[in-house]
Amino acid sequence: MTNGETTRARVLAIEKGDKITLPSEFFEEIGKSHGLAILILKDKNVKIYPVDSKRVLYLKLEIEKLSKSFLEELTLIFEESHLEDILFTSGICQSTNKCYYECYFTPDQLNISETEFEDKLKGITGIQKVILKAVE
């Protein structure tokens, strides 16, 4: 950053494909080999998160009944598993009995297996379903 800048912007062409091409000054500044592109459906915004690895996991929790302890239990599992760097997180409650939590993260930071991590999440009060899968 120079002259007190906190952001840089460029208007780029949007094309179909599986490759993100950035201006050279952006590329040099980021210094990462891959990018996670997330389309936020409600407002049609795309966010790009630079990552060191091609492997990123998507986690979705379906919550039947949101408990007061949900966030505490989730935070504790994240801390115990060494999941500290979450790229994106979102949550929504569609009714009093149906809520969803989503996040994306790189799995190399976990200190337990993905299966163990998933099993721990299933034990959170009110969790109906856990989806943990690689982003393609």
Buried (B, 14 or more C-beta within 10 A) or exposed (E): EEEEEEEEEEEEEEEEEEEBEBEEEBEEEEEEEBBBEBEEEEEEEEEEBBBEEEEBBBBBBBBEEBBEEBEEBBEEBBEEBEBEEEBBEBBEEEEEEBBBBBBBBBBEEBEBEBEEBBEBBEEBBBBEEBEBEEEE
